[in-house]
Amino acid sequence: MNSVRYFFFILGMTILIFSMVVNAQVTTTGKISGKVVDKSTGEPLVGATVSIVEQIRLGAATNINGEFFIINIPVGNYTVAASFVGYRQVTMKNVRVSAGFTTDANFELPTEEVQIGEVVIEATRPLIQKDQTNSTSITTAEEIKNLPLRGFEGVVSVQTGVVSGRGTDNNTFFTRGGRANETIIFVDGFEQNNLLTGEATVSVNSNAIEEVQTQTGGFSAEYGRALSGVINVVTKEAAARYTANLEMESDFFMGEKNSRGYNVYNLSLSGPLIPDYDAMTIFFSGELKNLATTRATQGTVGTIYRGGKIEEWNKGYLPNDRNDGYTIQSKLTYRLTPTAKLNLNLIHSDFTRQTYADIWKFSLDHAPWDQDKNTTLSGTFTYTFDKSTYMEIGGAYFTTKHFSGDGIFKDNFSLYKSVGDDNPRNLYDPESGGFLFPDGWSQWQGNAADTTGLSNFINSVYRVEGTDTSTYRPYFIAGDRYDPYGLYFAPGYARRYYQAYDASYINPKFNLVSQIDDHNQIKVGFEYRYHSLSYYENFQSNRDTNANIINAYGYTLAAEKNKDGNGGLLDKERHPYDIAIYAQNKIESEGLIVNAGIRFDFFNANTKMLKDEKDPLGANQVPSGDPRARKADESDFSDTKIESQISPRLGIGFPVTDKTVFHFNYGKFFQQSNLTDLYYGTKLIEFKAVSGSPTYTVQNPNLKPEETTAYEVGITHEVADNMRLNGTLYYKDTKNLVNVRYTGTTAPGGAALYLISNQDYGTIKGLDIGFEARRIGLFSGRLAYSLAFAEGTGSTSRENFNANWLGFETAKFTQPLSFDQRHTISANIDIRTQKGEGPKFLENSGLNLLFLGRSGFPYTPTNRYNAAASTISISVPKDSPIDGVNTRYGPWTFRIDLKLNKEFDWGMFHTDFYIRVLNLLDTKNPLGVYQATGDPNSDGYLGTQLGTNDVKLYDTDNKIYTTGDDYTKRYNERLAGVDVNVNGGSQRKWDTPREVRLGVIVGF
C-alpha cells in the first residue's frame, strides 16, 4: 500500500472515531476485476490498460501478474476495453455490475501480427456470483421489464423467503418469519421506511429502476435497523445521449363489468442537462396513477348507498376504493473531474386513497380516507484519491406526512364535531329493500334537536292505520350507528378516527472505501439520524378536544401543527437520534471469500419515562382532593435510558470448484421498535393513568431494541453451462419483540396501562431452493420453493391486547405466527425472440409466464359466533378459541400471470406494445377465512342454536322494521362480501380476479 492510501485510511479511521455527525450510505456501486494475458502464450501483460468505454471515465492498469480492478462503478451494463502496445484491443460488451459485488472480466489479447478484425466479446452475467456470502437475489431492469408484475414490489413478492402482505401488490413484506417492519427498503442508498410507523409507502417508477436486490438474510455491517430483510433499489443514471419514453397502461377496453379502472401514465427523460456537455446528465421519471380500486376482488358488493342515493353495484371494481397519486424521481449526475462526481437525487410521491370495506357500504362517502406524502432529497459527493481509495460525503433529508380520517370531512378537524355524540337517525323498511330516503330526509338524518319536526316528517312519510301520529313511526331507528342488525354502518355515519403525523429526519453521511491490496477492500462509515416527530391520534373526534383518547405531541389538541403542542409537559415535538459506527472488510482470494464486519449502534429516545408504572402520576398529587384529578408533573418522570449494542457480522464463501460455491453466514441484528411505540402526550397519560378504559394501549419510551441472531448455510452449483441450482438452510432466534403487557395501577376505577413492552420471542427456520436456466435458444426460466416455520409468542405489537383485557396470562410458548406461510412456489418462464430470430412477425417479441402457488395463512379455530356483526370490535372481543393459537391453516392459492409484448423499430423511434394479464385463469383465491369454519364463504353461525334464536328474535320483537327473513338475507349478504371481519379488523377475503391491461411504450 502506498503512503497516500495509508494517509487517507488513517484519516478515515480518525473521522470514524471522532466525528459523530455523519451517515453511511448503503452500497450502490460495484467492482470489476480480472486479468489480461497474451492470447497465444497465456503470459500476463503488465501495464495493460483496462477502461470502461461509457462516459463514467473509470479505468485501471494491470499489475505484475496482469491483474486489475476498478472500484466504485455505478450499477448497470458496460462496455469494457483492454489494450496494450503491440496487441489488438479487445472489447467486452454487456458487462453487468451489481451493487456490492465483484464482476469478473478476463481478457486474452492477440498480437498486432494476427490478421483479424476488431475483437468484440459479448459478456454474459455469471451464473454463480462467487463473492456472494449471503442470500441475495438480483433482478435487473431488463428482467423487470419482462415480468407480468410492476415495480420493485412485484419483484420482491416472488422471491424465496418472502411472504407478501396478503397479495402481491403492496409494500408489506414478511421476510423469513419477520414482522412487517423488519424489512427495510433503500432507494439509491438511503432508507425509505417511515421510522415512526415502520411502514414504507415509497413508490418507485418501474422504468426508473436499474436493479433490485432482495437480501433475505446475512446482510453486512453497513446495513443497520434491519432485522429480517433488505430491499436495495438502485435507479438509473442518465446516459450521454438524449432519450425519452412515454408509457401508458390501462384496462379501459374491458368494459364496465370487467374493467378495474386501472390507468397508469409514465414519462421518463434522460440525457445531458446542457446540450453537448455530457459531464452533467439528468434522469427524470414521472408517473401518474389513477386506480379505481386498490385491489379488485371477487367478493359481492350488491346494494350500496352513496352520493345521496341507493344503487346496485355490479362493476368490475369496488366502489369508493380509489388510489390516486403521482411519483416524481430525478437523478442529476455531475462528473466534475475524472476523480470527482456529484449525485443529487429527488424522490417525491403524493397519494390519496379511500378504502372500501363491507361495513361501510351504506355510508360509503364517509369510508376511510388516507393521504401519504413522502419526499427524499439526497446528495452524494464522491472523490477518488487513486485507483484504490475513494470517499463519499453527502446526506439526505427525508420527510413523510400522513393523514387518516373520514371520507367527507378529510383533514378538516372542525367538521368532525358536527357529528356530535349522537349517532345517525335512519328510516328502515325491509319491504322496500332496506333504508328509506324520501325527499327531504337528509335534513333530519342526524338532527336530534327538533324532535317535533322530525316526528312530523316521519309521520308524513309513513302512516300506519291506528297509530298515534304524534309519536315516531315504527320505521324509525333512533340514534344508532348501525343498521337494525348490527351488520353495517347506517347511512350518514361518519368515521370518528382522526390521525395525522409529520415525521422527518436529516441524514448526513461519510464513507471511506479502500482496496488496500488485491485481496482486501475496507469500508468504514457512520450512520446518524436526527428526527423531528409530530403525531396526533383521536379516536373520538366527534367529541372535539373533549375526547379522552387523544395522543398528541407536536400538535395541539385541536389537531393543529405546533412544535410546543398544547403546552403540556409531554406535548412538544420529539427529537430522538441514533448514531452508528461500522467497519467491514471484504477479503477476496481464489479459494476463499470473507465479508467480516462489526457495527456499533446508539439510540437516544430523548424524552421522559414514568418512574413508577404502578403509580404513574404519584398518589401524593391530588390537587382537588379527587384522586381522579391527578396531573403529570416533572416528579413523575425521569430521563429515558440510552440504548447501545454491538452487532458482529460474518459471511464466508468457499468456491469449492469453478462451478460450486458454498457459503456460511452469521450475524446479530438490532432494530429500534417503531417510534410510535415510544411516545405519548400529556393528555393521554393523564387519562390512562386513572382510567380503566382498555381501548388504547400506552407507549413505552424505554423500549429496548428488538434483536435477531441469524445463521444460514447454502450451496450454489452450476449443473450445466446455462443452469444453476442453489439451496439455503437458515435459523433465526428473535427476542425483545414488542407486545402489550397488562400493568395494573393503584389509581381508582381499576385503571391499567396496557403497556407496550419487550416480551415476545420466536424461532424461525426454513429452506429455500432455487433453480435458474439462462437463455437456451428462445427459453429461460426460474423455479423457486420455500419451506418456512415461523413461530413465536406474538405476530404484532398489539396482539396480546384482547387476552390482557380479559385478564388472561399471555402465552409464553411459541406458536405459528399469523404470517407463517409454510410453502411458497414460484415458476417463471420467458420465451423471447431477438432481431432475426424466428418468423419476421415474431421478431423482438416475448411471452412471460409467472406461476405462484402458496399455502394458506394460519388462523385460530373458534366456536361459531356472529362473525359478521359490526359490533365485534377490538374493545369487545367475542371469539372463543377451541384449540391452540394459529393451529389451523387456510386453503392454498394458485395464480398464473402473463405478459406478452412485441417491439417495433421505426428508425429514430421505437415502440413496445404489451398485454398484461393477472390471474389468467380467474382462479378464486381466498386470502382470509372465518375462524370457526376455515371457509371464506360462511361462518356457520346461522346454523347454530344462537343463530336460530337471533332469527326468531327479529320475528317476535315489536319493531316493524326487523324480521327474521330480512336479518337472514342481510347476514348472508355480509358473508358473501369482500372482506372478513374478525375482532373489528377488516381483512380482504379474496385475491385479485382476472385483470387484463393493455400498454404501450413509445421512445427514442
Summary of the structure (lengths in Angstrom):
residues: 1004
radius of gyration: 31.1
end to end distance: 47.1
largest distance: 117.2
contacts: 3491
relative contact order: 0.10
helix: 12%
strand: 46%
